[in-house]
């Protein structure tokens, strides 16, 4: 599509709606094919907009990647908060393990979007890595809160161990046997909490 060609009449011309369509396409393309492997031109073509319109919403591809990770973070935080069971840390971890196992078995699962992004952007000063780090801090705090609910003396240390298990499960779900993830992760979570509360 030429840069100055009019956009398809079937698409809304609303700014927020166009931005949402760009983000939705980026979400699909980045997760399925990788961030560096997906060009801005491909997203522009798939959405059916001009380059001018794209760059009006995202000045750089890096801005789009950060927005994509922001969208992923909102979704993951909503999911974690939806399965948290106040006063029932074991139940919270079982629900997380079950859902991670279910996600691992879905077609197109490629592991954790944040781990994948970090692998593609090795510079810790990159805005993409900053977005990854911010979400991972939030996730670690959630695990530490769950450990604290269980009565762990070192809740932050137990949270780090739970986070390591979560990361390993996401990678294993992509590279290993996804059907075994939920049970193995649930058992490992339980073992960490039992050890953390028995000291």
C-alpha positions as semicolon CSV with decimal commas, in nm:
position;residue;x (nm);y (nm);z (nm)
1;X;0,000;0,000;0,000
2;X;0,152;0,339;-0,094
3;X;0,228;0,565;0,201
4;X;-0,025;0,825;0,089
5;X;-0,302;0,582;-0,008
6;X;-0,634;0,631;0,172
7;X;-0,707;0,372;0,436
8;X;-0,979;0,116;0,377
9;X;-1,322;0,268;0,425
10;X;-1,429;-0,030;0,635
11;X;-1,185;0,067;0,910
12;X;-1,280;0,325;1,167
13;X;-1,083;0,650;1,155
14;X;-1,097;0,693;1,532
15;X;-0,750;0,750;1,679
16;X;-0,796;0,523;1,982
17;X;-0,950;0,249;1,766
18;X;-0,661;0,266;1,519
19;X;-0,407;0,252;1,800
20;X;-0,590;-0,049;1,945
21;X;-0,582;-0,226;1,607
22;X;-0,208;-0,162;1,574
23;X;-0,147;-0,297;1,923
24;X;-0,366;-0,602;1,864
25;X;-0,172;-0,686;1,547
26;X;0,163;-0,624;1,718
27;X;0,054;-0,850;2,003
28;X;-0,020;-1,132;1,761
29;X;0,288;-1,084;1,541
30;X;0,546;-1,019;1,814
31;X;0,436;-1,316;2,022
32;X;0,409;-1,559;1,731
33;X;0,715;-1,460;1,528
34;X;0,939;-1,258;1,757
35;X;0,982;-0,884;1,794
36;X;1,290;-0,830;1,580
37;X;1,158;-1,063;1,310
38;X;0,838;-0,856;1,278
39;X;0,885;-0,530;1,092
40;X;0,677;-0,218;1,138
41;X;0,597;-0,248;0,765
42;X;0,439;-0,590;0,822
43;X;0,218;-0,455;1,099
44;X;0,124;-0,153;0,886
45;X;0,028;-0,384;0,600
46;X;-0,170;-0,623;0,820
47;X;-0,364;-0,341;0,988
48;X;-0,426;-0,169;0,653
49;X;-0,301;0,178;0,743
50;X;-0,043;0,417;0,608
51;X;0,302;0,470;0,753
52;X;0,200;0,822;0,844
53;X;-0,088;0,688;1,050
54;X;0,133;0,427;1,216
55;X;0,399;0,680;1,314
56;X;0,134;0,918;1,441
57;X;0,054;0,658;1,707
58;X;0,401;0,512;1,761
59;X;0,703;0,731;1,681
60;X;0,935;0,431;1,678
61;X;0,909;0,054;1,674
62;X;1,059;0,059;2,024
63;X;0,759;0,266;2,139
64;X;0,531;-0,001;1,994
65;X;0,724;-0,281;2,166
66;X;0,698;-0,104;2,502
67;X;0,323;-0,054;2,447
68;X;0,289;-0,422;2,352
69;X;0,462;-0,524;2,675
70;X;0,240;-0,282;2,866
71;X;-0,064;-0,455;2,720
72;X;0,081;-0,795;2,811
73;X;0,150;-0,670;3,165
74;X;-0,208;-0,547;3,213
75;X;-0,344;-0,883;3,095
76;X;-0,108;-1,086;3,314
77;X;-0,174;-0,872;3,620
78;X;-0,547;-0,905;3,569
79;X;-0,512;-1,281;3,540
80;X;-0,295;-1,315;3,853
81;X;-0,529;-1,098;4,056
82;X;-0,830;-1,296;3,933
83;X;-0,688;-1,625;4,063
84;X;-0,548;-1,492;4,391
85;X;-0,748;-1,632;4,683
86;X;-0,726;-1,410;4,987
87;X;-0,607;-1,605;5,288
88;X;-0,541;-1,918;5,081
89;X;-0,184;-1,905;4,950
90;X;-0,183;-2,274;4,856
91;X;-0,505;-2,227;4,660
92;X;-0,361;-1,921;4,484
93;X;-0,051;-2,113;4,376
94;X;-0,253;-2,416;4,266
95;X;-0,473;-2,192;4,052
96;X;-0,166;-2,022;3,900
97;X;-0,007;-2,361;3,826
98;X;-0,327;-2,493;3,668
99;X;-0,362;-2,188;3,446
100;X;0,004;-2,190;3,340
101;X;-0,034;-2,558;3,253
102;X;-0,351;-2,488;3,053
103;X;-0,185;-2,200;2,867
104;X;0,114;-2,421;2,785
105;X;-0,115;-2,668;2,609
106;X;-0,279;-2,409;2,384
107;X;-0,178;-2,398;2,016
108;X;0,063;-2,114;1,951
109;X;0,203;-2,101;2,306
110;X;0,559;-1,964;2,295
111;X;0,637;-1,915;2,661
112;X;0,654;-1,589;2,851
113;X;0,634;-1,273;2,640
114;X;0,863;-1,093;2,886
115;X;1,134;-1,360;2,887
116;X;1,114;-1,368;2,507
117;X;1,148;-0,989;2,484
118;X;1,444;-0,985;2,724
119;X;1,621;-1,244;2,508
120;X;1,582;-1,018;2,205
121;X;1,691;-0,698;2,381
122;X;2,009;-0,772;2,579
123;X;2,091;-0,410;2,672
124;X;1,958;-0,353;3,027
125;X;1,930;0,022;2,954
126;X;1,692;-0,034;2,661
127;X;1,333;0,088;2,726
128;X;1,212;-0,260;2,634
129;X;1,421;-0,413;2,911
130;X;1,293;-0,147;3,151
131;X;0,935;-0,254;3,070
132;X;1,030;-0,619;3,123
133;X;1,200;-0,540;3,455
134;X;0,903;-0,338;3,583
135;X;0,660;-0,621;3,519
136;X;0,890;-0,882;3,667
137;X;0,928;-0,672;3,984
138;X;0,549;-0,667;4,010
139;X;0,531;-1,044;3,961
140;X;0,802;-1,104;4,221
141;X;0,611;-0,886;4,468
142;X;0,298;-1,095;4,406
143;X;0,485;-1,416;4,481
144;X;0,639;-1,259;4,792
145;X;0,290;-1,155;4,907
146;X;0,164;-1,511;4,860
147;X;0,463;-1,642;5,055
148;X;0,397;-1,390;5,332
149;X;0,034;-1,503;5,348
150;X;0,160;-1,857;5,408
151;X;0,365;-1,738;5,706
152;X;0,707;-1,763;5,540
153;X;0,975;-1,601;5,752
154;X;1,169;-1,489;5,444
155;X;0,879;-1,406;5,215
156;X;1,095;-1,226;4,960
157;X;1,337;-1,520;4,936
158;X;1,047;-1,764;4,895
159;X;0,896;-1,528;4,636
160;X;1,219;-1,542;4,434
161;X;1,206;-1,923;4,441
162;X;0,841;-1,923;4,329
163;X;0,933;-1,682;4,049
164;X;1,212;-1,913;3,933
165;X;0,966;-2,201;3,922
166;X;0,716;-1,992;3,725
167;X;0,987;-1,893;3,474
168;X;1,101;-2,253;3,434
169;X;0,745;-2,372;3,385
170;X;0,686;-2,115;3,110
171;X;0,998;-2,228;2,925
172;X;0,924;-2,597;2,984
173;X;0,567;-2,551;2,862
174;X;0,707;-2,428;2,532
175;X;1,003;-2,664;2,495
176;X;0,902;-2,968;2,700
177;X;0,587;-3,166;2,769
178;X;0,316;-2,907;2,832
179;X;0,073;-3,166;2,971
180;X;0,299;-3,221;3,274
181;X;0,346;-2,853;3,361
182;X;0,047;-2,795;3,591
183;X;0,107;-3,095;3,820
184;X;0,484;-3,049;3,837
185;X;0,459;-2,676;3,898
186;X;0,186;-2,717;4,159
187;X;0,394;-2,973;4,349
188;X;0,704;-2,753;4,333
189;X;0,511;-2,447;4,453
190;X;0,375;-2,649;4,747
191;X;0,724;-2,771;4,836
192;X;0,863;-2,416;4,841
193;X;0,586;-2,292;5,070
194;X;0,621;-2,593;5,300
195;X;0,995;-2,535;5,335
196;X;0,953;-2,159;5,379
197;X;0,705;-2,202;5,664
198;X;0,883;-2,485;5,846
199;X;1,198;-2,292;5,932
